[in-house]
């Protein structure tokens, strides 16, 4: 079996978690240079291998986009509720965080939104040593869905405050007209 076929199979099985360069090098076996060359020369009409951060992912190609869109458009629960978005932002900015921590910030029980986010693969449970409570953190899928390389790409408090001021300014202009 060719190295690229092994890489493709491993990335397929890894799914949304992807595999690190180190993991691929150890399991194929392949050198770093050979891996880069194999990924560069990978040619399939329906798949591409992409590197995001320190991980490699097997993804569908743009040629598959129209077929994938059809399936996704027929999906009944493709959007996140306001509650789920609130919980997701709390987890993203405070991770790892317990269910009680999330509920403390929101002021309301958050079991439903947490379960939705776990089910969609945007957050996962994390066990913290010496603590009984389950913590939650975002996943690699979260980064991909929101187009982030890492958590450091999340908007800062200053950026959010500035955007809120801009929104308020433009909203007041609309109300005056």
MDTraj code that builds the backbone (N, CA, C; nanometers):
import mdtraj as md
import numpy as np

residues = "UNK UNK UNK UNK UNK UNK UNK UNK UNK UNK UNK UNK UNK UNK UNK UNK UNK UNK UNK UNK UNK UNK UNK UNK UNK UNK UNK UNK UNK UNK UNK UNK UNK UNK UNK UNK UNK UNK UNK UNK UNK UNK UNK UNK UNK UNK UNK UNK UNK UNK UNK UNK UNK UNK UNK UNK UNK UNK UNK UNK UNK UNK UNK UNK UNK UNK UNK UNK UNK UNK UNK UNK UNK UNK UNK UNK UNK UNK UNK UNK UNK UNK UNK UNK UNK UNK UNK UNK UNK UNK UNK UNK UNK UNK UNK UNK UNK UNK UNK UNK UNK UNK UNK UNK UNK UNK UNK UNK UNK UNK UNK UNK UNK UNK UNK UNK UNK UNK UNK UNK UNK UNK UNK UNK UNK UNK UNK UNK UNK UNK UNK UNK UNK UNK UNK UNK UNK UNK UNK UNK UNK UNK UNK UNK UNK UNK UNK UNK UNK UNK UNK UNK UNK UNK UNK UNK UNK UNK UNK UNK UNK UNK UNK UNK UNK UNK UNK UNK UNK UNK UNK UNK UNK UNK UNK UNK UNK".split()
xyz = np.array([
    [0.0854, -0.1178, 0.0000],
    [0.0000, 0.0000, 0.0000],
    [0.0903, 0.1245, 0.0000],
    [0.0515, 0.2254, -0.0766],
    [0.1276, 0.3496, -0.0848],
    [0.1103, 0.4309, 0.0435],
    [0.2123, 0.5096, 0.0749],
    [0.2070, 0.5924, 0.1950],
    [0.0872, 0.6873, 0.1926],
    [0.0589, 0.7470, 0.0766],
    [-0.0513, 0.8423, 0.0685],
    [-0.1857, 0.7743, 0.0938],
    [-0.1976, 0.6475, 0.0543],
    [-0.3213, 0.5736, 0.0805],
    [-0.3382, 0.5492, 0.2307],
    [-0.2280, 0.5218, 0.2986],
    [-0.2325, 0.5023, 0.4439],
    [-0.2696, 0.6340, 0.5120],
    [-0.2085, 0.7435, 0.4666],
    [-0.2378, 0.8761, 0.5224],
    [-0.3858, 0.9079, 0.5044],
    [-0.4361, 0.8854, 0.3842],
    [-0.5774, 0.9112, 0.3552],
    [-0.6676, 0.8298, 0.4481],
    [-0.6382, 0.7015, 0.4642],
    [-0.7186, 0.6161, 0.5508],
    [-0.7155, 0.6597, 0.6956],
    [-0.5974, 0.6957, 0.7448],
    [-0.5856, 0.7408, 0.8837],
    [-0.6611, 0.8714, 0.9059],
    [-0.6500, 0.9638, 0.8096],
    [-0.7208, 1.0910, 0.8228],
    [-0.8721, 1.0718, 0.8123],
    [-0.9142, 0.9768, 0.7312],
    [-1.0572, 0.9464, 0.7202],
    [-1.1115, 0.8979, 0.8549],
    [-1.0397, 0.8061, 0.9159],
    [-1.0820, 0.7512, 1.0455],
    [-1.0767, 0.8578, 1.1545],
    [-0.9772, 0.9475, 1.1483],
    [-0.9631, 1.0531, 1.2493],
    [-1.0787, 1.1524, 1.2420],
    [-1.1382, 1.1668, 1.1236],
    [-1.2532, 1.2560, 1.1073],
    [-1.2222, 1.3993, 1.1457],
    [-1.3148, 1.4614, 1.2196],
    [-1.3013, 1.6023, 1.2565],
    [-1.1877, 1.6286, 1.3543],
    [-1.1361, 1.5238, 1.4168],
    [-1.0252, 1.5425, 1.5102],
    [-0.8944, 1.5642, 1.4374],
    [-0.8833, 1.5133, 1.3141],
    [-0.7581, 1.5253, 1.2398],
    [-0.6463, 1.4497, 1.3088],
    [-0.5284, 1.4557, 1.2502],
    [-0.4106, 1.3934, 1.3091],
    [-0.2927, 1.4890, 1.3015],
    [-0.2127, 1.4884, 1.4048],
    [-0.0949, 1.5738, 1.4060],
    [0.0110, 1.5179, 1.3115],
    [0.0994, 1.6054, 1.2704],
    [0.2108, 1.5653, 1.1850],
    [0.2915, 1.4551, 1.2536],
    [0.3148, 1.4718, 1.3816],
    [0.3905, 1.3741, 1.4597],
    [0.3238, 1.2364, 1.4565],
    [0.1937, 1.2350, 1.4722],
    [0.1197, 1.1093, 1.4716],
    [0.1281, 1.0413, 1.3356],
    [0.1155, 1.1178, 1.2300],
    [0.1263, 1.0605, 1.0952],
    [0.2667, 1.0046, 1.0706],
    [0.3675, 1.0798, 1.1094],
    [0.5065, 1.0357, 1.0900],
    [0.5330, 0.9057, 1.1654],
    [0.4798, 0.8948, 1.2858],
    [0.5025, 0.7753, 1.3672],
    [0.4280, 0.6540, 1.3141],
    [0.3097, 0.6739, 1.2568],
    [0.2244, 0.5618, 1.2201],
    [0.2293, 0.5203, 1.0739],
    [0.2849, 0.6020, 0.9858],
    [0.2799, 0.5639, 0.8442],
    [0.3865, 0.4621, 0.8065],
    [0.5074, 0.4571, 0.8343],
    [0.6071, 0.5573, 0.8712],
    [0.6488, 0.6406, 0.7497],
    [0.6826, 0.7649, 0.7789],
    [0.7165, 0.8606, 0.6748],
    [0.7970, 0.9728, 0.7384],
    [0.8814, 1.0365, 0.6614],
    [0.9567, 1.1501, 0.7151],
    [0.8724, 1.2763, 0.7013],
    [0.9135, 1.3807, 0.7689],
    [0.8433, 1.5080, 0.7627],
    [0.8402, 1.5607, 0.6188],
    [0.9530, 1.5514, 0.5506],
    [0.9618, 1.5971, 0.4123],
    [0.8747, 1.5125, 0.3201],
    [0.8766, 1.3818, 0.3371],
    [0.7932, 1.2932, 0.2556],
    [0.6445, 1.3212, 0.2787],
    [0.6083, 1.3481, 0.4033],
    [0.4695, 1.3797, 0.4356],
    [0.4261, 1.5072, 0.3631],
    [0.5085, 1.6098, 0.3716],
    [0.4768, 1.7364, 0.3045],
    [0.4623, 1.7157, 0.1535],
    [0.5509, 1.6379, 0.0958],
    [0.5457, 1.6112, -0.0487],
    [0.4228, 1.5282, -0.0851],
    [0.3908, 1.4294, -0.0032],
    [0.2744, 1.3445, -0.0295],
    [0.1455, 1.4264, -0.0245],
    [0.1347, 1.5127, 0.0746],
    [0.0160, 1.5967, 0.0878],
    [0.0080, 1.6955, -0.0286],
    [0.1221, 1.7525, -0.0659],
    [0.1274, 1.8483, -0.1773],
    [0.0824, 1.7841, -0.3085],
    [0.1206, 1.6584, -0.3305],
    [0.0899, 1.5928, -0.4583],
    [-0.0397, 1.5103, -0.4539],
    [-0.1099, 1.5121, -0.3420],
    [-0.2340, 1.4359, -0.3274],
    [-0.3382, 1.4883, -0.4257],
    [-0.3884, 1.4009, -0.5094],
    [-0.4862, 1.4416, -0.6102],
    [-0.6038, 1.3448, -0.6138],
    [-0.7168, 1.3933, -0.5702],
    [-0.8430, 1.3206, -0.5802],
    [-0.9478, 1.4241, -0.6192],
    [-1.0435, 1.3834, -0.6989],
    [-1.1480, 1.4773, -0.7407],
    [-1.2411, 1.5154, -0.6260],
    [-1.2547, 1.4280, -0.5298],
    [-1.3549, 1.4490, -0.4254],
    [-1.2978, 1.4751, -0.2860],
    [-1.1669, 1.4610, -0.2671],
    [-1.1047, 1.4851, -0.1371],
    [-0.9820, 1.5741, -0.1495],
    [-0.9511, 1.6461, -0.0418],
    [-0.8273, 1.7224, -0.0292],
    [-0.7730, 1.6980, 0.1108],
    [-0.6423, 1.7072, 0.1249],
    [-0.5805, 1.6998, 0.2571],
    [-0.5325, 1.8406, 0.2896],
    [-0.5793, 1.8920, 0.4031],
    [-0.5429, 2.0270, 0.4442],
    [-0.4778, 2.0236, 0.5813],
    [-0.3890, 2.1188, 0.6023],
    [-0.3266, 2.1357, 0.7333],
    [-0.3877, 2.2594, 0.7970],
    [-0.4370, 2.2443, 0.9187],
    [-0.4953, 2.3541, 0.9939],
    [-0.4296, 2.3518, 1.1308],
    [-0.3535, 2.4544, 1.1610],
    [-0.2767, 2.4540, 1.2852],
    [-0.1690, 2.3480, 1.2753],
    [-0.1628, 2.2590, 1.3716],
    [-0.0615, 2.1527, 1.3676],
    [-0.1210, 2.0189, 1.3270],
    [-0.2434, 2.0205, 1.2736],
    [-0.3090, 1.8945, 1.2385],
    [-0.3453, 1.8892, 1.0905],
    [-0.3510, 1.7659, 1.0395],
    [-0.3934, 1.7399, 0.9031],
    [-0.5355, 1.6852, 0.9048],
    [-0.6130, 1.7228, 0.8001],
    [-0.7514, 1.6807, 0.7897],
    [-0.7810, 1.6357, 0.6477],
    [-0.8637, 1.5342, 0.6353],
    [-0.9152, 1.4921, 0.5064],
    [-1.0511, 1.5589, 0.4910],
    [-1.0651, 1.6387, 0.3848],
    [-1.1887, 1.7127, 0.3636],
    [-1.2404, 1.6878, 0.2227],
    [-1.3667, 1.7157, 0.2040],
    [-1.4220, 1.7034, 0.0693],
    [-1.3793, 1.8240, -0.0132],
    [-1.3673, 1.8030, -0.1439],
    [-1.3215, 1.9088, -0.2343],
    [-1.4355, 2.0039, -0.2685],
    [-1.3995, 2.1142, -0.3328],
    [-1.5004, 2.2107, -0.3755],
    [-1.5968, 2.1499, -0.4766],
    [-1.5489, 2.0517, -0.5546],
    [-1.6352, 1.9857, -0.6522],
    [-1.7527, 1.9150, -0.5838],
    [-1.7349, 1.8761, -0.4599],
    [-1.8413, 1.8079, -0.3842],
    [-1.9386, 1.9056, -0.3184],
    [-1.9047, 2.0344, -0.3218],
    [-1.9791, 2.1345, -0.2468],
    [-2.1291, 2.1341, -0.2765],
    [-2.1669, 2.1278, -0.4042],
    [-2.3100, 2.1345, -0.4359],
    [-2.3868, 2.0142, -0.3818],
    [-2.3233, 1.8987, -0.3783],
    [-2.3893, 1.7788, -0.3262],
    [-2.4007, 1.7859, -0.1742],
    [-2.2963, 1.8349, -0.1116],
    [-2.2963, 1.8481, 0.0337],
    [-2.3994, 1.9521, 0.0767],
    [-2.4069, 2.0637, 0.0035],
    [-2.5045, 2.1678, 0.0366],
    [-2.6467, 2.1135, 0.0324],
    [-2.6745, 2.0284, -0.0662],
    [-2.8093, 1.9696, -0.0763],
    [-2.8442, 1.8920, 0.0497],
    [-2.7500, 1.8126, 0.0948],
    [-2.7733, 1.7330, 0.2158],
    [-2.7897, 1.8239, 0.3367],
    [-2.7015, 1.9224, 0.3498],
    [-2.7067, 2.0110, 0.4654],
    [-2.8314, 2.0987, 0.4652],
    [-2.8754, 2.1413, 0.3477],
    [-2.9959, 2.2225, 0.3400],
    [-3.1192, 2.1444, 0.3832],
    [-3.1160, 2.0144, 0.3633],
    [-3.2281, 1.9307, 0.4037],
    [-3.2225, 1.8923, 0.5509],
    [-3.1132, 1.9259, 0.6166],
    [-3.0983, 1.8971, 0.7586],
    [-3.1906, 1.9891, 0.8373],
    [-3.2631, 1.9336, 0.9323],
    [-3.3625, 2.0121, 1.0052],
    [-3.3027, 2.0982, 1.1159],
    [-3.1914, 2.0563, 1.1724],
    [-3.1390, 2.1321, 1.2867],
    [-2.9972, 2.1815, 1.2598],
    [-2.9828, 2.2667, 1.1599],
    [-2.8502, 2.3131, 1.1228],
    [-2.8083, 2.4394, 1.1970],
    [-2.9038, 2.5113, 1.2562],
    [-2.8713, 2.6357, 1.3238],
    [-2.8658, 2.6147, 1.4744],
    [-2.7874, 2.6993, 1.5388],
    [-2.7795, 2.6962, 1.6845],
    [-2.8769, 2.7985, 1.7416],
    [-2.9401, 2.7624, 1.8506],
    [-3.0308, 2.8549, 1.9184],
    [-2.9501, 2.9650, 1.9859],
    [-3.0190, 3.0711, 2.0250],
    [-2.9537, 3.1801, 2.0972],
    [-2.8907, 3.1270, 2.2262],
    [-2.9596, 3.0379, 2.2945],
    [-2.9069, 2.9806, 2.4189],
    [-2.7788, 2.9016, 2.3923],
    [-2.7786, 2.8229, 2.2840],
    [-2.6588, 2.7445, 2.2502],
    [-2.5422, 2.8356, 2.2155],
    [-2.5698, 2.9453, 2.1440],
    [-2.4637, 3.0410, 2.1104],
    [-2.4079, 3.1078, 2.2361],
    [-2.4955, 3.1386, 2.3304],
    [-2.4500, 3.1978, 2.4571],
    [-2.3581, 3.1016, 2.5307],
    [-2.4010, 2.9766, 2.5423],
    [-2.3217, 2.8759, 2.6130],
    [-2.1892, 2.8530, 2.5408],
    [-2.1930, 2.8482, 2.4088],
    [-2.0706, 2.8280, 2.3312],
    [-1.9710, 2.9404, 2.3554],
    [-2.0189, 3.0627, 2.3593],
    [-1.9268, 3.1743, 2.3831],
    [-1.8714, 3.1713, 2.5258],
    [-1.9533, 3.1317, 2.6215],
    [-1.9057, 3.1205, 2.7602],
    [-1.7956, 3.0149, 2.7684],
    [-1.8171, 2.9011, 2.7037],
    [-1.7163, 2.7949, 2.7058],
    [-1.5898, 2.8397, 2.6337],
    [-1.6055, 2.9014, 2.5171],
    [-1.4895, 2.9428, 2.4374],
    [-1.3992, 3.0380, 2.5144],
    [-1.4575, 3.1318, 2.5879],
    [-1.3780, 3.2323, 2.6577],
    [-1.3355, 3.1919, 2.7988],
    [-1.3929, 3.0844, 2.8529],
    [-1.3635, 3.0476, 2.9922],
    [-1.3194, 2.9029, 3.0078],
    [-1.2786, 2.8401, 2.9016],
    [-1.2493, 2.6965, 2.9072],
    [-1.1200, 2.6642, 2.9793],
    [-1.1147, 2.5496, 3.0423],
    [-1.2254, 2.4576, 3.0664],
    [-1.3152, 2.5124, 3.1772],
    [-1.4449, 2.4901, 3.1630],
    [-1.5423, 2.5437, 3.2581],
    [-1.6452, 2.4360, 3.2908],
    [-1.6888, 2.4348, 3.4158],
    [-1.7877, 2.3364, 3.4602],
    [-1.9281, 2.3815, 3.4203],
    [-2.0214, 2.2886, 3.4290],
    [-2.1626, 2.3189, 3.4034],
    [-2.2089, 2.4276, 3.5015],
    [-2.1673, 2.4150, 3.6275],
    [-2.2054, 2.5154, 3.7281],
    [-2.1481, 2.6525, 3.6924],
    [-2.0265, 2.6542, 3.6402],
    [-1.9659, 2.7802, 3.5977],
    [-2.0430, 2.8449, 3.4844],
    [-2.0862, 2.7635, 3.3900],
    [-2.1657, 2.8137, 3.2766],
    [-2.2972, 2.8708, 3.3278],
    [-2.3625, 2.7956, 3.4159],
    [-2.4917, 2.8378, 3.4684],
    [-2.4784, 2.9607, 3.5571],
    [-2.3645, 2.9765, 3.6209],
    [-2.3399, 3.0942, 3.7027],
    [-2.3322, 3.2190, 3.6148],
    [-2.2685, 3.2079, 3.5016],
    [-2.2575, 3.3215, 3.4099],
    [-2.3928, 3.3526, 3.3464],
    [-2.4641, 3.2481, 3.3020],
    [-2.5928, 3.2677, 3.2333],
    [-2.7074, 3.2959, 3.3290],
    [-2.6986, 3.2419, 3.4491],
    [-2.8071, 3.2587, 3.5455],
    [-2.9253, 3.1669, 3.5191],
    [-2.9021, 3.0603, 3.4416],
    [-3.0103, 2.9690, 3.4065],
    [-2.9516, 2.8303, 3.3787],
    [-3.0308, 2.7259, 3.4030],
    [-2.9889, 2.5895, 3.3755],
    [-2.9559, 2.5774, 3.2260],
    [-2.8457, 2.5115, 3.1951],
    [-2.7975, 2.5090, 3.0571],
    [-2.7760, 2.3687, 3.0020],
    [-2.8454, 2.2695, 3.0583],
    [-2.8271, 2.1310, 3.0127],
    [-2.8572, 2.1132, 2.8645],
    [-2.9690, 2.1694, 2.8175],
    [-3.0085, 2.1543, 2.6773],
    [-2.9042, 2.2083, 2.5804],
    [-2.8653, 2.3357, 2.5962],
    [-2.7645, 2.3905, 2.5059],
    [-2.6303, 2.3165, 2.5124],
    [-2.5895, 2.2739, 2.6308],
    [-2.4634, 2.2000, 2.6436],
    [-2.4727, 2.0691, 2.5668],
    [-2.5833, 1.9967, 2.5840],
    [-2.6013, 1.8703, 2.5124],
    [-2.6034, 1.8909, 2.3609],
    [-2.6660, 1.9987, 2.3157],
    [-2.6691, 2.0307, 2.1727],
    [-2.5280, 2.0535, 2.1202],
    [-2.4486, 2.1309, 2.1933],
    [-2.3122, 2.1630, 2.1493],
    [-2.2225, 2.0395, 2.1489],
    [-2.2396, 1.9537, 2.2487],
    [-2.1632, 1.8282, 2.2517],
    [-2.2057, 1.7413, 2.1340],
    [-2.3367, 1.7328, 2.1098],
    [-2.3889, 1.6525, 1.9995],
    [-2.3407, 1.6991, 1.8634],
    [-2.3219, 1.8289, 1.8479],
    [-2.2744, 1.8837, 1.7215],
    [-2.1220, 1.8816, 1.7120],
    [-2.0560, 1.8358, 1.8175],
    [-1.9107, 1.8250, 1.8151],
    [-1.8372, 1.9568, 1.8296],
    [-1.9054, 2.0601, 1.8800],
    [-1.8415, 2.1899, 1.8970],
    [-1.7720, 2.2025, 2.0323],
    [-1.8217, 2.1281, 2.1313],
    [-1.7565, 2.1236, 2.2625],
    [-1.7452, 1.9783, 2.3061],
    [-1.6548, 1.9547, 2.3992],
    [-1.6365, 1.8197, 2.4520],
    [-1.6116, 1.8275, 2.6014],
    [-1.6323, 1.7141, 2.6653],
    [-1.6057, 1.7042, 2.8086],
    [-1.4559, 1.6904, 2.8291],
    [-1.4093, 1.7505, 2.9372],
    [-1.2674, 1.7400, 2.9727],
    [-1.2603, 1.7071, 3.1209],
    [-1.1869, 1.6038, 3.1508],
    [-1.1685, 1.5667, 3.2908],
    [-1.0460, 1.6390, 3.3443],
    [-1.0658, 1.7142, 3.4515],
    [-0.9578, 1.7894, 3.5137],
    [-0.9124, 1.7121, 3.6366],
    [-0.7828, 1.6902, 3.6463],
    [-0.7256, 1.6140, 3.7569],
    [-0.7644, 1.6758, 3.8911],
    [-0.7959, 1.5903, 3.9850],
    [-0.8307, 1.6290, 4.1218],
    [-0.9608, 1.7085, 4.1326],
    [-1.0455, 1.7016, 4.0316],
    [-1.1761, 1.7663, 4.0393],
    [-1.2826, 1.6659, 3.9981],
    [-1.3914, 1.6646, 4.0708],
    [-1.4994, 1.5700, 4.0405],
    [-1.5891, 1.6209, 3.9288],
    [-1.6034, 1.7514, 3.9190],
    [-1.6939, 1.8092, 3.8192],
    [-1.6376, 1.7910, 3.6777],
    [-1.7269, 1.7705, 3.5841],
    [-1.6873, 1.7613, 3.4436],
    [-1.6745, 1.9029, 3.3888],
    [-1.5685, 1.9244, 3.3158],
    [-1.5448, 2.0530, 3.2525],
    [-1.5735, 2.0415, 3.1029],
    [-1.5981, 2.1552, 3.0408],
    [-1.6230, 2.1582, 2.8970],
    [-1.5229, 2.2510, 2.8303],
    [-1.4839, 2.2135, 2.7077],
    [-1.3938, 2.2951, 2.6273],
    [-1.4342, 2.2821, 2.4812],
    [-1.3909, 2.3773, 2.3996],
    [-1.4227, 2.3717, 2.2575],
    [-1.3359, 2.2670, 2.1889],
    [-1.3775, 2.2270, 2.0688],
    [-1.3083, 2.1237, 1.9924],
    [-1.2404, 2.1849, 1.8700],
    [-1.1667, 2.1015, 1.8001],
    [-1.1065, 2.1428, 1.6731],
    [-1.2166, 2.1803, 1.5740],
    [-1.3280, 2.1089, 1.5793],
    [-1.4408, 2.1391, 1.4908],
    [-1.4919, 2.2811, 1.5141],
    [-1.4948, 2.3254, 1.6391],
    [-1.5340, 2.4628, 1.6711],
    [-1.4454, 2.5610, 1.5953],
    [-1.3136, 2.5378, 1.6004],
    [-1.2201, 2.6267, 1.5309],
    [-1.2485, 2.6271, 1.3806],
    [-1.2705, 2.5093, 1.3249],
    [-1.2959, 2.4990, 1.1808],
    [-1.4252, 2.5692, 1.1417],
    [-1.5325, 2.5455, 1.2171],
    [-1.6632, 2.6034, 1.1849],
    [-1.6574, 2.7554, 1.1878],
    [-1.5828, 2.8106, 1.2816],
    [-1.5749, 2.9554, 1.2953],
    [-1.4521, 3.0151, 1.2264],
    [-1.3796, 2.9334, 1.1508],
    [-1.2668, 2.9823, 1.0713],
    [-1.1510, 3.0352, 1.1543],
    [-1.1242, 2.9708, 1.2658],
    [-1.0161, 3.0141, 1.3546],
    [-0.8991, 2.9165, 1.3470],
    [-0.7786, 2.9690, 1.3515],
    [-0.6601, 2.8840, 1.3583],
    [-0.6404, 2.8323, 1.5006],
    [-0.6658, 2.9208, 1.5978],
    [-0.6505, 2.8833, 1.7384],
    [-0.7425, 2.9709, 1.8226],
    [-0.7510, 2.9409, 1.9500],
    [-0.8368, 3.0192, 2.0396],
    [-0.7882, 3.1631, 2.0539],
    [-0.6611, 3.1868, 2.0290],
    [-0.6096, 3.3237, 2.0377],
    [-0.6688, 3.4129, 1.9285],
    [-0.7334, 3.3539, 1.8278],
    [-0.7983, 3.4312, 1.7215],
    [-0.9379, 3.4792, 1.7602],
    [-0.9876, 3.4371, 1.8766],
    [-1.1180, 3.4864, 1.9236],
    [-1.1096, 3.6366, 1.9452],
    [-1.2174, 3.7092, 1.9171],
    [-1.2145, 3.8542, 1.9404],
    [-1.1879, 3.8855, 2.0872],
    [-1.1085, 3.9870, 2.1118],
    [-1.0782, 4.0284, 2.2490],
    [-1.1929, 4.1140, 2.3023],
    [-1.1907, 4.1385, 2.4334],
    [-1.2929, 4.2236, 2.4950],
    [-1.2953, 4.3612, 2.4307],
    [-1.1755, 4.4157, 2.3997],
    [-1.1671, 4.5477, 2.3371],
    [-1.2318, 4.5478, 2.1993],
    [-1.2071, 4.4419, 2.1214],
    [-1.2652, 4.4329, 1.9875],
    [-1.4168, 4.4230, 1.9948],
    [-1.4666, 4.3462, 2.0914],
    [-1.6114, 4.3294, 2.1073],
    [-1.6749, 4.4619, 2.1489],
    [-1.6138, 4.5308, 2.2449],
    [-1.6667, 4.6592, 2.2914],
    [-1.6675, 4.7606, 2.1777],
    [-1.5617, 4.7617, 2.0980],
    [-1.5538, 4.8540, 1.9845],
    [-1.6644, 4.8240, 1.8832],
    [-1.6874, 4.6960, 1.8539],
    [-1.7930, 4.6591, 1.7595],
    [-1.9305, 4.6967, 1.8139],
    [-1.9504, 4.6798, 1.9439],
    [-2.0784, 4.7170, 2.0039],
    [-2.1024, 4.8675, 1.9915],
    [-1.9962, 4.9480, 2.0116],
    [-2.0082, 5.0931, 1.9970],
    [-2.0409, 5.1308, 1.8530],
    [-1.9765, 5.0643, 1.7578],
    [-2.0033, 5.0903, 1.6158],
    [-2.1478, 5.0555, 1.5840],
    [-2.1946, 4.9400, 1.6329],
    [-2.3327, 4.8979, 1.6093],
    [-2.4313, 4.9982, 1.6693],
    [-2.4046, 5.0432, 1.7922],
    [-2.4922, 5.1420, 1.8557],
    [-2.4971, 5.2715, 1.7755],
    [-2.3825, 5.3169, 1.7275],
    [-2.3747, 5.4393, 1.6482],
    [-2.4609, 5.4278, 1.5226],
    [-2.4436, 5.3184, 1.4482],
    [-2.5194, 5.3019, 1.3243],
    [-2.6682, 5.2791, 1.3502],
    [-2.7003, 5.2118, 1.4588],
    [-2.8408, 5.1930, 1.4942],
    [-2.9063, 5.3269, 1.5272],
    [-2.8335, 5.4159, 1.5964],
    [-2.8886, 5.5476, 1.6296],
    [-2.9065, 5.6309, 1.5037],
    [-2.8177, 5.6159, 1.4060],
    [-2.8335, 5.6878, 1.2783],
    [-2.9582, 5.6397, 1.2049],
    [-2.9826, 5.5091, 1.2080],
    [-3.1007, 5.4537, 1.1406],
    [-3.2282, 5.5051, 1.2053],
    [-3.2267, 5.5152, 1.3390],
    [-3.3454, 5.5613, 1.4115],
    [-3.3738, 5.7075, 1.3845],
    [-3.2701, 5.7879, 1.3571],
    [-3.2889, 5.9311, 1.3301],
    [-3.3468, 5.9552, 1.1920],
    [-3.3256, 5.8616, 1.1002],
    [-3.3765, 5.8804, 0.9641],
    [-3.5121, 5.8266, 0.9465],
])
top = md.Topology()
chain = top.add_chain()
for i, resn in enumerate(residues, 1):
    res = top.add_residue(resn, chain, resSeq=i)
    for name in ("N", "CA", "C"):
        top.add_atom(name, md.element.get_by_symbol(name[0]), res)
traj = md.Trajectory(xyz[None], top)
